[in-house]
Amino acid sequence: QVQLVESGGGLVQAGDSLRLSCAASGRTFNSYAIGWFRQAPGQEREFVAAISWTGANTYYTNSVKGRFTISRDNAKNTVYLQMDSLKPEDTAVYYCAADSRSVRVGLTRYEYDYWGRGTQVTVSS
């Protein structure tokens, strides 16, 4: 069993930065790929970024490449999403998720079986 708790969201202006954290409990967390997803009002939950269990492999959706960076500290059971040059279209609830069932890194929400409750990110223009 894995429990995930996101933090670090808030209200910022366009061009600002935020760092989201995903803190996990559970001794097997370090062996799971972790993904970040976001959901804006009236929209489906979409993939943002993911990282392999070693941290060696990272993946991003095209709209955040070059602006967002995913990383993990397995000693602290925490995954981070550094978000720079934020845009109003980045406004959404951001969720982290863990995949306990596969060794590959999933790029869709259907491949993740543990989810946090989300943290709100609002970017004003």
Secondary structure, 3 states (H helix, E strand, C coil): CCEEEEECCEEEECCCCEEEEEEEECCCHHHCEEEEEEECCCCCCEEEEEECCCCCCEEECHHHCCCEEEEEEHHHCEEEEEECCCCHHHCEEEEEEEECCCCCCCCCHHHCCEECCCEEEEEEC
